[in-house]
Amino acid sequence: MGETFLEIQKASVWQGETEALRSVDLSLSLGESVAILGPNGAGKSTFLKILTGELRPAATEGMVCRLFGEKFWDLDTLRERIGVVMPEEVKRFEPFEAAFDVVLSSLRGAYGRTRQMRFSQAEKDATRDAILRVGMERCIEKDFGELSSGEQRRFLIARALVHQPQVIVLDEPSTALDFSAGLQLSQLLRKLAQEGQTLVWVTHHPGEIPPEVERVILLKEGRVFRDGIKRKQLESGTLSALYDLALKVRWQDGWCQVKIAG
């Protein structure tokens, strides 16, 4: 593993009267791909906002929060080091917008409006390279609204990749995709991990975590419930306690399959 890009100690976050994270200690390093797993209300979204620089924990005694070794950061600079893929971003683009421009606009931290912006040939080349990397060259001339939901999701991944970030954060990446599109998306993300791209994969579903993701962090009620090697964390007793439901786990080809016990 490489450089530690996230270090938090005694990190607590309050949202209104709710303590969304409770004295969390965690570090993430470049070169490892990690899944963040837990039920609704576990603190996954709050942790994600710390990771992407949108939130800072409460300034309490002993609290540490560093991204790439820095206590304070510029969000524009951070965006070039951490790419974020959130399915709800689809709604930020008009159907008539060129799919190419959806990716290109990321270089200005914008959504749309590329017609009022000037881009260098190098930036256009980087955009084309990102689209090719996600296997969407056949759609490069289409409008965003012409694409299927799975194709749109791939363009959002290209949008995150265009900066050549060190880390890609995926927030429930398969949400609202049909079975076929979900399989194709999984295949793409596995390919990125195999190429050495650091992924942080936030999900509700253990069965979505691919073999290439070796570490799993389990969150429950704002705390780190378990953290470690995937095969040791995703077992029947631990997942049953995490979800408060009797579950049975079996493994096949590096994939975790979960069903209700009995």
Secondary structure as GFF3:
##gff-version 3
##sequence-region A 1 262
A	DSSP	beta_strand	4	15	.	.	.	ID=ss1
A	DSSP	beta_strand	18	29	.	.	.	ID=ss2
A	DSSP	beta_strand	34	37	.	.	.	ID=ss3
A	DSSP	alpha_helix	44	51	.	.	.	ID=ss4
A	DSSP	beta_strand	64	67	.	.	.	ID=ss5
A	DSSP	alpha_helix	75	81	.	.	.	ID=ss6
A	DSSP	beta_strand	82	85	.	.	.	ID=ss7
A	DSSP	three_ten_helix	87	92	.	.	.	ID=ss8
A	DSSP	alpha_helix	99	104	.	.	.	ID=ss9
A	DSSP	three_ten_helix	105	108	.	.	.	ID=ss10
A	DSSP	three_ten_helix	114	116	.	.	.	ID=ss11
A	DSSP	alpha_helix	121	133	.	.	.	ID=ss12
A	DSSP	three_ten_helix	137	139	.	.	.	ID=ss13
A	DSSP	three_ten_helix	144	146	.	.	.	ID=ss14
A	DSSP	alpha_helix	149	161	.	.	.	ID=ss15
A	DSSP	beta_strand	167	171	.	.	.	ID=ss16
A	DSSP	alpha_helix	179	194	.	.	.	ID=ss17
A	DSSP	beta_strand	198	203	.	.	.	ID=ss18
A	DSSP	three_ten_helix	206	208	.	.	.	ID=ss19
A	DSSP	beta_strand	215	220	.	.	.	ID=ss20
A	DSSP	beta_strand	223	229	.	.	.	ID=ss21
A	DSSP	alpha_helix	230	233	.	.	.	ID=ss22
A	DSSP	alpha_helix	236	243	.	.	.	ID=ss23
A	DSSP	beta_strand	247	252	.	.	.	ID=ss24
A	DSSP	beta_strand	255	260	.	.	.	ID=ss25
###
